[in-house]
Amino acid sequence: MPDKPRLKRSGHTPKVGIVHLGPGAFFRGFNAVYTDEATELAGGDWGIVAVSLRSPTARDQLKPQGNVFTSVTLAPEGWEPRIIHSIAQTLVAPEDPQAVVAAMADPNIKIVSLTITEKGYCTQPSTGELDLEHADIAHDLLHPDQPKSAVGFIVAALDARRTAGVKPFTVLSCDNLPSNGALARAIVLEFARQRNGELADWIARTTTFPATMVDRITPATTNDDIAKLADITGYDDQACVFHEGFRQWVIEDDFVEGRPAWDMIGAKMVASVAAHEMMKLRCLNGTHSTLAYLGYLAGYDTIAQTVADPDFEVLCNTLWRDEIIPTLKQPDGEDLSAYCAALMARYKNTAIRHRTWQIAMDGSQKLPQRLLGTIADDLNMGCDPKGLALAVAGWMRYVGGQDENGGPIDVRDPLALALKNASEGAKTNADKVSALLAFHDIFPSTLAVDHRFCDLVTKAYGGIAEGGAKAAVRALRIETEARAKQQAHK
């Protein structure tokens, strides 16, 4: 690590108004930056209590610095650092759950926001319903004063506020999930109903759960990044985050008791975010996952490296044009073709080292939202989604745990062991596909038995297994271009 003085807070610590669950890199490079800029411009007591539900890493990085950190924009012309002051306090939930509940129950807290990833909602991926058999949920229902899960903390704090006669807070999901506000509301009400019907009714009447669409690529910070930033700034920042210049935040404007002036620094406040979030989930996240699995198997470390391969660039553009955009309703103020062209420019930004392995994490939780819904819509419209089927086959090959050179893949997924065992236990390519399609927590039963889908994925998996992901992407390009020429001559 560089021999530089540690970054320290200068000036006062902001008064709190927000508790945020999940203070990872995305939160620091997105929510905290928006809030910092909004309060600098318009004022307000919107300091953030950042709560880690698992690891003490964020606290250990931030607390010695007075909870300030550097947000670095990775522009093609160079790095653009800014010190962010919006975090007032950091807590680690397992160390003192009651302190977290007390912080959330504080009447000064107006918003509890979330970036806890798909698995943090403790749902069954195929249905989106709260998994009452999830270990953390079962624990929290038995021990409501010592919660472990995000929903357990939210309900415990809302119960404390109801008992004290305090208004509820707004629950603001900022995760990449379709209808994330409705999902957060559903799991909170179901959990509350398991505890106390009157509590659930009170939450339903008084608490709001705005939906959001968030977008900013935030690659993982490396030790080399920290050292380079120290050389540029003259201080050591263990909590620094790096991100692209682009950002987009669309928010359903439905808050119990106010919010920061996020709209004054670029957030779009709308009556409904549904069309925007579907655009982002399918166009960005869907192709990101596609590039992650197939790109990793092809030997590419980053998204920029992957789309530098012309065949992968064509794959992306073909997915958007033929398989994704036709399933979407155009959001107000957006041009879908222009949006996708801007995405490709972002993917090609070599200053963003967004690793394929990082994006590939937790695929069992991500596939239903990012790929499978689009595939189902394509099939219903009579379209054969060969590109998206190739993406699913790439995921299947990836979770098998062995790369194309015979080396191990470090698969990070809640179902990693079960998926690997299912793949290894099947002899033929078709059997492997069938074994993985049988995971009904991932694949809806209607899709898992759809012969068109099964045939497409089986063929795509065979192509990857026999010639590798790179050759399979190339073969699909050749087939697509040949079909386009035939249609042009008709």
C-alpha positions as CSV (number, residue, x, y, z in Angstrom):
1,M,0.0,0.0,0.0
2,P,1.2,3.5,-0.7
3,D,3.0,5.4,2.1
4,K,0.6,8.3,2.1
5,P,-1.5,9.9,4.9
6,R,-5.0,8.4,5.2
7,L,-7.9,10.5,3.8
8,K,-9.7,12.2,6.6
9,R,-13.0,14.1,6.9
10,S,-12.7,17.9,7.0
11,G,-15.7,19.9,8.2
12,H,-18.8,18.7,9.9
13,T,-20.5,15.3,9.8
14,P,-24.0,15.6,8.2
15,K,-27.2,15.1,10.2
16,V,-28.7,11.8,9.2
17,G,-31.9,11.2,7.2
18,I,-31.2,8.0,5.4
19,V,-30.2,4.5,6.4
20,H,-28.7,2.4,3.6
21,L,-28.4,-1.3,3.6
22,G,-25.6,-2.7,1.5
23,P,-22.7,-0.1,1.4
24,G,-20.8,-1.8,-1.5
25,A,-19.1,-0.2,-4.4
26,F,-22.2,0.5,-6.4
27,F,-23.9,2.4,-3.5
28,R,-20.7,4.4,-2.9
29,G,-20.4,5.2,-6.6
30,F,-24.0,6.0,-7.2
31,N,-26.5,6.7,-4.3
32,A,-23.9,8.3,-2.0
33,V,-22.6,10.5,-4.9
34,Y,-26.1,11.6,-5.9
35,T,-26.9,12.5,-2.3
36,D,-23.7,14.3,-1.7
37,E,-24.2,16.5,-4.8
38,A,-27.9,17.1,-4.0
39,T,-27.3,18.2,-0.5
40,E,-24.4,20.4,-1.6
41,L,-26.7,22.1,-4.0
42,A,-30.0,22.3,-2.1
43,G,-29.2,21.5,1.5
44,G,-31.1,19.2,3.9
45,D,-30.3,16.7,6.6
46,W,-29.8,13.7,4.4
47,G,-26.6,12.2,5.9
48,I,-26.5,8.4,5.4
49,V,-26.1,5.6,8.0
50,A,-24.5,2.9,6.0
51,V,-25.2,-0.6,7.2
52,S,-23.4,-3.8,6.2
53,L,-25.6,-6.9,6.6
54,R,-22.6,-9.2,6.5
55,S,-19.0,-8.2,6.3
56,P,-17.2,-5.5,8.3
57,T,-15.1,-4.5,5.3
58,A,-16.9,-1.3,4.4
59,R,-16.9,-0.1,8.0
60,D,-13.2,-1.0,8.4
61,Q,-12.4,1.0,5.3
62,L,-14.6,4.0,5.9
63,K,-14.6,4.6,9.7
64,P,-10.8,5.5,10.0
65,Q,-11.4,8.1,7.3
66,G,-14.4,9.7,9.1
67,N,-16.6,7.9,6.6
68,V,-15.5,10.0,3.6
69,F,-14.2,8.4,0.5
70,T,-13.2,9.2,-3.1
71,S,-15.5,8.6,-6.0
72,V,-13.4,8.4,-9.2
73,T,-14.9,8.9,-12.7
74,L,-13.0,6.7,-15.2
75,A,-13.1,9.0,-18.3
76,P,-11.2,8.2,-21.5
77,E,-9.1,11.3,-20.9
78,G,-8.2,10.4,-17.4
79,W,-9.3,10.0,-13.8
80,E,-11.6,12.5,-12.2
81,P,-11.7,12.1,-8.3
82,R,-14.2,13.7,-6.0
83,I,-14.4,13.3,-2.2
84,I,-17.9,12.2,-1.0
85,H,-19.1,13.4,2.4
86,S,-22.6,12.0,2.5
87,I,-22.0,9.0,4.8
88,A,-22.3,10.0,8.4
89,Q,-21.9,6.6,10.1
90,T,-21.2,3.0,9.3
91,L,-22.6,0.0,11.2
92,V,-22.1,-3.8,10.9
93,A,-25.3,-5.6,11.5
94,P,-24.1,-8.9,12.9
95,E,-22.0,-7.1,15.5
96,D,-25.0,-5.2,17.0
97,P,-28.4,-5.9,15.3
98,Q,-30.3,-3.9,17.9
99,A,-28.1,-0.8,17.1
100,V,-29.1,-1.1,13.5
101,V,-32.8,-1.4,14.4
102,A,-32.5,1.6,16.7
103,A,-30.8,3.7,13.9
104,M,-33.7,2.8,11.5
105,A,-36.3,3.5,14.1
106,D,-34.9,7.0,14.7
107,P,-37.6,9.5,13.7
108,N,-35.0,11.6,11.8
109,I,-34.7,8.7,9.3
110,K,-37.0,9.4,6.4
111,I,-35.7,6.8,3.9
112,V,-34.2,3.3,4.1
113,S,-32.6,2.4,0.8
114,L,-31.3,-0.9,-0.4
115,T,-28.5,-2.2,-2.7
116,I,-28.4,-5.8,-1.4
117,T,-28.4,-7.7,-4.8
118,E,-31.0,-10.2,-5.9
119,K,-30.1,-12.7,-3.2
120,G,-30.6,-10.2,-0.4
121,Y,-34.3,-10.2,-0.9
122,C,-34.5,-13.9,0.2
123,T,-37.0,-14.8,-2.6
124,Q,-37.5,-17.8,-4.7
125,P,-36.0,-16.6,-8.0
126,S,-38.6,-18.3,-10.3
127,T,-41.6,-16.8,-8.4
128,G,-40.3,-13.7,-6.7
129,E,-42.1,-14.7,-3.5
130,L,-40.5,-14.5,0.0
131,D,-38.8,-17.8,0.8
132,L,-40.1,-18.6,4.2
133,E,-37.7,-21.6,4.4
134,H,-34.6,-19.4,3.8
135,A,-32.3,-19.7,6.8
136,D,-32.2,-16.0,7.6
137,I,-36.0,-15.6,7.2
138,A,-36.7,-18.5,9.5
139,H,-34.2,-17.1,12.0
140,D,-35.7,-13.6,11.9
141,L,-39.3,-14.9,12.4
142,L,-38.1,-16.8,15.5
143,H,-35.9,-14.0,16.8
144,P,-37.4,-10.7,15.6
145,D,-35.2,-8.6,17.9
146,Q,-32.0,-10.1,16.4
147,P,-32.6,-9.9,12.7
148,K,-30.1,-11.0,10.0
149,S,-32.0,-10.3,6.8
150,A,-32.8,-6.9,5.2
151,V,-36.5,-7.6,5.4
152,G,-36.1,-8.6,9.1
153,F,-34.4,-5.3,9.9
154,I,-37.0,-3.3,8.0
155,V,-39.9,-4.9,9.7
156,A,-38.3,-4.7,13.1
157,A,-37.7,-1.0,12.7
158,L,-41.2,-0.3,11.3
159,D,-42.7,-2.2,14.2
160,A,-40.6,0.0,16.6
161,R,-41.8,3.1,14.9
162,R,-45.4,2.0,15.0
163,T,-45.2,1.3,18.7
164,A,-43.6,4.7,19.3
165,G,-46.2,6.5,17.3
166,V,-43.6,7.6,14.7
167,K,-44.3,7.9,10.9
168,P,-42.8,5.1,8.8
169,F,-39.8,5.6,6.5
170,T,-39.9,5.1,2.8
171,V,-38.3,1.8,1.6
172,L,-36.3,2.6,-1.6
173,S,-35.0,-0.4,-3.5
174,C,-32.1,0.4,-5.8
175,D,-31.3,-3.1,-7.0
176,N,-31.5,-4.3,-10.6
177,L,-34.8,-6.1,-10.3
178,P,-38.0,-5.7,-12.3
179,S,-40.6,-3.8,-10.2
180,N,-38.2,-3.6,-7.4
181,G,-40.5,-1.4,-5.3
182,A,-43.4,-3.8,-5.7
183,L,-41.0,-6.7,-4.8
184,A,-39.8,-4.9,-1.7
185,R,-43.3,-4.1,-0.6
186,A,-44.4,-7.7,-1.2
187,I,-41.7,-9.3,0.9
188,V,-42.0,-6.8,3.7
189,L,-45.7,-7.3,3.9
190,E,-45.5,-11.1,3.8
191,F,-42.8,-11.1,6.5
192,A,-44.8,-8.7,8.6
193,R,-47.9,-10.8,8.2
194,Q,-46.0,-13.8,9.5
195,R,-45.3,-11.8,12.6
196,N,-48.4,-9.7,13.2
197,G,-51.4,-9.1,11.0
198,E,-52.0,-5.6,12.5
199,L,-48.4,-4.6,11.8
200,A,-48.7,-5.8,8.2
201,D,-51.9,-3.7,7.8
202,W,-50.2,-0.6,9.3
203,I,-47.3,-0.9,6.9
204,A,-49.6,-1.4,3.9
205,R,-51.5,1.7,4.8
206,T,-48.7,4.0,5.7
207,T,-45.4,3.0,4.1
208,T,-44.3,3.7,0.5
209,F,-42.0,1.5,-1.7
210,P,-41.1,3.6,-4.8
211,A,-39.6,1.7,-7.7
212,T,-36.3,2.8,-9.2
213,M,-34.1,2.2,-12.2
214,V,-30.4,2.6,-11.5
215,D,-27.5,2.5,-14.0
216,R,-23.8,3.1,-13.6
217,I,-21.0,0.6,-14.3
218,T,-18.9,0.2,-11.2
219,P,-16.0,-2.2,-11.5
220,A,-14.3,-3.7,-8.5
221,T,-11.5,-1.6,-6.9
222,T,-8.1,-3.2,-7.0
223,N,-4.9,-2.6,-4.9
224,D,-3.3,-1.0,-8.0
225,D,-6.2,1.4,-8.3
226,I,-5.8,2.5,-4.6
227,A,-2.0,2.9,-5.2
228,K,-2.5,5.0,-8.4
229,L,-5.1,7.2,-6.7
230,A,-2.7,7.8,-3.8
231,D,0.0,9.0,-6.3
232,I,-2.6,11.3,-7.9
233,T,-4.1,12.8,-4.8
234,G,-1.4,12.5,-2.2
235,Y,-3.6,10.5,0.3
236,D,-4.4,6.8,0.9
237,D,-8.1,6.0,0.5
238,Q,-9.0,2.4,1.3
239,A,-12.7,3.0,0.5
240,C,-12.3,4.6,-2.9
241,V,-14.6,3.5,-5.7
242,F,-14.4,3.7,-9.5
243,H,-17.1,4.2,-12.1
244,E,-18.0,5.4,-15.5
245,G,-19.1,8.9,-16.2
246,F,-22.5,7.8,-17.3
247,R,-25.3,7.5,-14.7
248,Q,-29.0,7.3,-14.8
249,W,-31.5,7.2,-12.0
250,V,-35.3,7.0,-12.6
251,I,-37.4,7.2,-9.4
252,E,-41.1,6.8,-8.8
253,D,-41.8,10.0,-6.8
254,D,-43.7,8.5,-3.9
255,F,-42.1,9.3,-0.5
256,V,-43.6,9.3,2.9
257,E,-41.8,12.4,4.2
258,G,-39.5,14.1,1.7
259,R,-36.3,13.2,-0.1
260,P,-33.0,14.8,-1.2
261,A,-33.1,17.0,-4.2
262,W,-31.9,14.2,-6.5
263,D,-33.9,15.6,-9.4
264,M,-31.8,18.8,-9.3
265,I,-28.7,16.9,-10.2
266,G,-30.1,14.7,-12.9
267,A,-32.4,12.0,-11.4
268,K,-35.7,11.7,-13.3
269,M,-38.8,11.6,-11.0
270,V,-41.7,9.8,-12.7
271,A,-45.1,8.3,-12.0
272,S,-43.9,4.9,-13.2
273,V,-40.5,3.5,-13.9
274,A,-41.7,0.2,-15.4
275,A,-40.8,0.8,-19.0
276,H,-37.4,2.3,-18.0
277,E,-36.4,-0.5,-15.7
278,M,-37.4,-3.2,-18.3
279,M,-35.4,-1.3,-20.9
280,K,-32.3,-1.4,-18.7
281,L,-32.7,-4.9,-17.3
282,R,-33.1,-6.4,-20.8
283,C,-30.9,-4.2,-22.9
284,L,-28.0,-3.6,-20.4
285,N,-28.1,-6.3,-17.8
286,G,-29.2,-9.0,-20.3
287,T,-26.4,-8.4,-22.7
288,H,-23.9,-7.8,-19.8
289,S,-24.7,-11.4,-18.5
290,T,-24.5,-12.7,-22.1
291,L,-21.0,-11.1,-22.5
292,A,-20.0,-12.2,-19.1
293,Y,-20.5,-16.0,-19.5
294,L,-19.6,-16.3,-23.1
295,G,-16.8,-13.8,-22.9
296,Y,-15.3,-15.5,-19.8
297,L,-15.4,-18.9,-21.5
298,A,-13.7,-17.3,-24.6
299,G,-10.9,-16.1,-22.4
300,Y,-11.8,-12.4,-22.1
301,D,-11.2,-10.8,-18.7
302,T,-13.3,-7.6,-19.2
303,I,-16.4,-6.5,-21.1
304,A,-14.3,-4.0,-23.1
305,Q,-12.0,-6.9,-24.3
306,T,-15.1,-9.0,-25.1
307,V,-16.8,-6.5,-27.4
308,A,-13.4,-5.6,-29.0
309,D,-14.0,-9.0,-30.7
310,P,-16.1,-8.2,-33.7
311,D,-18.2,-11.4,-33.4
312,F,-19.2,-10.5,-29.8
313,E,-20.0,-6.9,-30.9
314,V,-22.2,-8.3,-33.6
315,L,-23.8,-10.7,-31.1
316,C,-24.7,-7.8,-28.8
317,N,-26.2,-5.7,-31.6
318,T,-28.1,-8.7,-33.0
319,L,-29.6,-9.4,-29.6
320,W,-30.8,-5.8,-29.2
321,R,-32.2,-5.6,-32.7
322,D,-33.8,-9.0,-33.1
323,E,-34.5,-10.4,-29.6
324,I,-34.7,-7.7,-27.0
325,I,-36.0,-4.4,-28.4
326,P,-39.1,-6.2,-30.0
327,T,-40.2,-7.3,-26.5
328,L,-40.0,-3.7,-25.0
329,K,-42.4,-0.8,-24.7
330,Q,-40.5,2.4,-25.5
331,P,-40.1,4.5,-22.3
332,D,-41.0,8.2,-22.4
333,G,-38.1,10.3,-23.5
334,E,-36.0,7.3,-24.7
335,D,-35.0,6.0,-28.2
336,L,-34.3,2.3,-27.8
337,S,-31.9,2.1,-30.7
338,A,-30.0,5.1,-29.6
339,Y,-30.0,3.8,-26.0
340,C,-28.4,0.5,-27.2
341,A,-25.8,2.4,-29.4
342,A,-24.8,4.3,-26.2
343,L,-24.5,1.1,-24.3
344,M,-22.1,-0.3,-26.9
345,A,-20.0,2.9,-26.5
346,R,-20.0,2.4,-22.8
347,Y,-19.0,-1.3,-23.2
348,K,-16.1,-0.3,-25.4
349,N,-14.7,2.2,-22.8
350,T,-11.3,0.6,-22.0
351,A,-11.0,2.8,-18.9
352,I,-13.7,0.6,-17.4
353,R,-12.3,-2.7,-16.3
354,H,-15.6,-4.4,-15.6
355,R,-14.6,-8.1,-15.3
356,T,-16.6,-10.8,-16.9
357,W,-16.1,-13.0,-13.8
358,Q,-17.6,-10.2,-11.5
359,I,-20.7,-9.8,-13.7
360,A,-21.1,-13.6,-13.8
361,M,-21.6,-13.9,-10.0
362,D,-25.0,-15.1,-8.7
363,G,-26.3,-16.1,-12.1
364,S,-29.0,-18.4,-10.7
365,Q,-30.5,-15.2,-9.1
366,K,-30.1,-13.0,-12.2
367,L,-31.2,-15.2,-15.1
368,P,-34.9,-14.9,-14.5
369,Q,-34.9,-11.1,-14.6
370,R,-32.2,-10.6,-17.2
371,L,-32.7,-13.3,-19.8
372,L,-35.6,-15.7,-19.2
373,G,-38.4,-13.2,-19.3
374,T,-37.2,-11.9,-22.7
375,I,-36.9,-15.4,-24.0
376,A,-40.4,-16.2,-22.9
377,D,-41.7,-13.1,-24.7
378,D,-39.8,-14.0,-27.8
379,L,-41.2,-17.5,-27.9
380,N,-44.7,-16.2,-27.4
381,M,-44.2,-13.9,-30.4
382,G,-43.1,-16.8,-32.5
383,C,-39.4,-15.7,-32.5
384,D,-36.6,-18.2,-32.0
385,P,-34.2,-16.4,-29.5
386,K,-31.0,-18.2,-30.7
387,G,-28.7,-15.5,-29.2
388,L,-30.3,-15.5,-25.8
389,A,-30.4,-19.3,-25.9
390,L,-26.7,-19.2,-26.5
391,A,-26.3,-17.0,-23.5
392,V,-28.2,-19.5,-21.3
393,A,-26.0,-22.3,-22.7
394,G,-23.0,-20.2,-21.8
395,W,-24.2,-19.9,-18.2
396,M,-24.8,-23.7,-18.1
397,R,-21.2,-24.3,-19.3
398,Y,-19.9,-21.8,-16.8
399,V,-21.6,-23.2,-13.8
400,G,-20.2,-26.6,-14.7
401,G,-17.1,-25.2,-13.1
402,Q,-14.5,-26.0,-15.7
403,D,-13.1,-23.6,-18.3
404,E,-12.3,-24.5,-21.9
405,N,-8.7,-25.3,-21.0
406,G,-9.8,-27.8,-18.3
407,G,-9.0,-25.4,-15.4
408,P,-11.4,-24.7,-12.5
409,I,-13.9,-21.7,-12.6
410,D,-14.4,-20.0,-9.3
411,V,-18.2,-20.0,-9.5
412,R,-19.8,-17.6,-7.0
413,D,-23.5,-18.5,-6.7
414,P,-25.8,-19.5,-3.9
415,L,-26.5,-22.7,-5.9
416,A,-23.0,-23.2,-7.1
417,L,-22.4,-26.7,-5.7
418,A,-25.8,-28.1,-6.6
419,L,-25.5,-26.7,-10.2
420,K,-22.0,-28.2,-10.6
421,N,-23.1,-31.6,-9.2
422,A,-26.1,-31.6,-11.6
423,S,-23.9,-30.9,-14.6
424,E,-21.2,-33.4,-13.6
425,G,-23.7,-36.1,-13.0
426,A,-25.1,-35.9,-16.5
427,K,-23.3,-37.8,-19.3
428,T,-24.4,-36.2,-22.5
429,N,-24.8,-32.5,-23.5
430,A,-28.5,-32.9,-23.7
431,D,-28.6,-34.6,-20.3
432,K,-26.6,-31.7,-18.8
433,V,-29.1,-29.1,-20.2
434,S,-32.1,-31.1,-18.9
435,A,-30.5,-31.4,-15.5
436,L,-30.0,-27.7,-15.2
437,L,-33.4,-26.8,-16.6
438,A,-34.8,-28.9,-13.8
439,F,-33.8,-26.2,-11.3
440,H,-37.3,-24.7,-11.0
441,D,-36.1,-22.0,-8.6
442,I,-34.4,-20.6,-11.8
443,F,-36.4,-21.8,-14.8
444,P,-40.2,-21.5,-14.7
445,S,-41.9,-24.8,-15.5
446,T,-43.5,-23.5,-18.6
447,L,-40.1,-22.5,-20.1
448,A,-38.3,-25.6,-18.8
449,V,-40.6,-27.9,-20.8
450,D,-40.9,-25.7,-23.9
451,H,-39.5,-27.9,-26.7
452,R,-38.4,-24.9,-28.8
453,F,-36.4,-23.4,-25.9
454,C,-34.9,-26.8,-24.9
455,D,-33.8,-27.5,-28.4
456,L,-32.2,-24.1,-28.9
457,V,-30.3,-24.3,-25.6
458,T,-29.2,-27.9,-26.3
459,K,-27.9,-27.1,-29.7
460,A,-26.1,-24.0,-28.4
461,Y,-24.6,-25.9,-25.5
462,G,-23.3,-28.6,-27.9
463,G,-21.7,-25.9,-30.0
464,I,-19.9,-24.5,-27.0
465,A,-18.9,-27.9,-25.7
466,E,-17.5,-29.0,-29.0
467,G,-15.8,-25.9,-30.4
468,G,-15.7,-23.4,-27.5
469,A,-17.7,-20.2,-26.8
470,K,-15.7,-18.1,-29.3
471,A,-16.5,-20.4,-32.2
472,A,-20.1,-20.7,-31.1
473,V,-20.5,-16.9,-31.2
474,R,-18.8,-16.8,-34.6
475,A,-21.1,-19.6,-35.9
476,L,-24.2,-17.7,-34.8
477,R,-23.0,-14.5,-36.6
478,I,-22.4,-16.4,-39.8
479,E,-25.9,-18.0,-39.6
480,T,-27.6,-14.7,-38.8
481,E,-25.9,-12.8,-41.6
482,A,-26.7,-15.6,-44.1
483,R,-30.3,-15.5,-43.1
484,A,-30.4,-11.7,-43.4
485,K,-29.0,-12.0,-47.0
486,Q,-31.6,-14.5,-47.9
487,Q,-34.4,-12.2,-46.6
488,A,-32.9,-9.3,-48.5
489,H,-33.1,-11.2,-51.8
490,K,-36.7,-12.2,-51.4
